[in-house]
Amino acid sequence: MRTLITAAAATRGVYEAVRRARPGLGARTNREGRTVHLCAGPAAVLGTAVAVGAAPGLPARHRAAGALAVLAAGACGAYDDMAGDHRRGFRAHLGALRRGEVTSGAVKLFGIGAAGLAAGAVLKRRPLDRFLAGVVVAGSAHAINLLDVRPGRAGGAVLALAAGGMLRGAPGAGAPLGAAAALLPDDVARRTMLGDAGAHALGAGLGLAVVAANGRAGLALHAAVLTAAAVAADG
């Protein structure tokens, strides 16, 4: 519960500060023709990272690795938000990379993948477990971002999944839960958007909770489901 409260308070505090300082941050027009800002993005990144870094019940090095993974995922997402490359799917970005063009999507793919694998190397001991953990962290970040196509959809999914994790005692699940809860009302009201930065950060936080709560069998199952979802979405 303490992690949830920390995440909610930090996220809301950052959101209000950014909204006052940069009220038009990343302003864009949504599907309904309304102008919304991206102030929720940096709030989700920093709020989730702070809560992961302060989560009780985890070794200090695990908390540090988790917070860095969230920050890296959020930074890669923020770059995509600002770059404005609207090509979708791994194939499009990898195809551009083969032609010598480094797209923001490629930066996300390799940056978040590397961040997930680095976190997995700290969180688990055996090579296979480390790899699976990396896939889960990066795959969760990607999966939540895929859901961020309607107001409240990504945040609502994080709420549901993280709440389930908290009920099962998953360490750190309160971080994405609290951050998503703090932003959901404004997201649903179409005042702000998570953007790639916020969605990737919340997803990475969710993935870290999965990693902390599962052994090899659970990691393999989650990694398989996330990989299948990514392939299906890219088809």
N, C-alpha and C positions, 0 to 999 in steps of 0.2 A: 504493500500500500504506500509506503514511503516513496518508492521509486515513481509510482503513478502521480503522487502529489507533486514531487519535484519536477517531473516532466511537464505536467499541466501548468504549474506556476511559471517555470522558465519559458515555456513555449508562448504562453499568453503575454508574458512580460516583453519578450523579444518582439512579438507580433505588434503590440501596441507601440513600442519604441520605433520600429521600422515604419509603421503606418504614419506616425507623426512626422518622422524625419524625411521619408520618401513616399508620400501618399500615392504617387503614380508609378511606383516601381514596376517595371516590366509590363505596363498597361497594355492590354490587348482586348480584342473583341471576341466574345464567346459565340457559341452557336446560335444564341438568341439575339445577337446584335447588341448585347450589353457590354460596356467597358468594365473590365475587372482588373485588379492589380495582383501582383505575385508576392505580396508581403508575407503570405503564409509559408512560402518556400524557405527562406532563411530562418523563420521561427521554428519550423518543423525540424530543420537540420540541427540548429543549436540546442533546442529543447530536448530532442532525443539524445543527442551526444552527451549533454550534461547529465541527464538522468542515467544513461548507460554507465558513464564514468563514475557515478556515485552509487550505483546499485549495490545493496548489501548482499552478502551471501556468495560473492564471487571474488577470486583472487585479484589483487591489484593489477597484475599484468593482463589478466583477462578483461578487466574493465577498461584499461587503457587501449588495448587492441580493439575492443568493440567500439569505443568512442571514436577512434581514428578511422575505423571502417565506415561508420556513419558519416563522419565529416567528408571522407573521400567520395563516398557515393553521392552526397549532397553537392559537393563541389563539381563533380562531373555532370550532374544534372543541371546545375546552375549554368555551366558553360553551354550546355545545349539550349537552355532557356534563352540565353543571351544571343547565341549564334543564330538561332531561328531557322535551322535546317529542318524542313518538314518531311524529308524522306523517311519512310517508316520501314522497319524490318531489317534484320541482320543482313539479308542478301543484298539489299540496296547499298548499305554502307560498306560491306566487304567488297562489293563490285566496284564501288568508287575508289576504295583503297587499292585495289589491283590496278586501277588506272592512274595511281599516283596522287589521288585526292584524299586528304585526311579530313573526314567529316566529323561533325560533333557527335554523331551516333557511334562512330568508330572509337572516339575518345571515351565515350561512356562504356562501350563494350569491353575495351581492354582495361580501362581505368578501374571500373567497378569490379571486373573479374580479378584483377591483380589485388585490389583491396580485400576482396573476399578470401582469396587464397592466403594472403598475408595474415588475416585474422584467424583463418583456420589453422595455420601453422602454429599459432600461439595457443589456441583454444583446445587443440587435440594433440595427442602424442604420436600416434602411428600415422605413417604416410597416407594410407588409404583414407583414414578418418579425416585427416587434414584436408585432403582433396575434396571429399564429400562435403565437409563443412564449408569450404570455399564456394562450392557450387550452390549450396543452400543459401548462403548469405547473398551472393550475387544474383541467384535466381529469384529470391524473394524480392529483392530490390526491383528487378525487371518486371516481375509479375504485378506488383502493386502499381507500377507506372503504367502498365497496360490497362489497368482498370480506371485510370484517371482521365476518363472521356466524358463524364457527366458530373455535375456538382454533387459532392458528397459520396460518390461511389467508392473512390479509393479510400477515403477516410473511414467510411462505414465498414468496408471490408477489414481494415486494420483493427477497428474497434471490436468486431466480432471475433476475429482470429486471435487477437492479443488477449481478449477477455477469456477465451477458452484456455489459452496458455496460462493465464494467472490462476484459473481454477484448478489447473493441473499442477500448479506450483513451479512453472517454468521461470527460472531466474531471469530477471531483466524484462519480462513481458510487460511490466507496468510502464516502461519507457515509451514504446510506440503507442500504447493505449492512452496514456495521459496526454501525449502530444497531439494525437489525432482528436481526442475529445475536446481539447482546448480550441481547436481550429474548426471543427465540424460545423458549428452554427453559422459562422461567417461563410464557409464554403457552400453550405446548402442554400444560404440566402443570396448567393452569387455576388458577394462583395469581394471575394478573393479566390485565388486558385492555388493549389499546392504546386503546380508546375512540376517539371522533372526533378527539380532540386528537392522539394518536399516529399514527393512520392517515392523517390529512390531512398531518401534518408529513412522514412518510415518503414519501407520494405526491408532495408538492411537491418534496422533495429528488430523487426519481426524475425528475420532470419537468424539473428544472433540468439534470440530467445529459444528458437527451435534447436539450434546447435547446443546450447547449454543444457537442454532438457532431454537430449536423445543420445543413444549409443549408435553403433554402426548400423544396425538394422533400421532404426528410425531415420537416420541420416540418409541411408540409401533410398528408402521409400520417398522421402521428401524431395531428394535430388531428382529421382526419376519422374515424379509428378511435375516438378517445376520445369524440367527439361522438356517433357512432353508438351506442356502448356506453351513454352517459348517456341517450339517447333510448329505447333498448330497455329499460333498467332502469326507466324512468319510465312505460313503457306498461302 
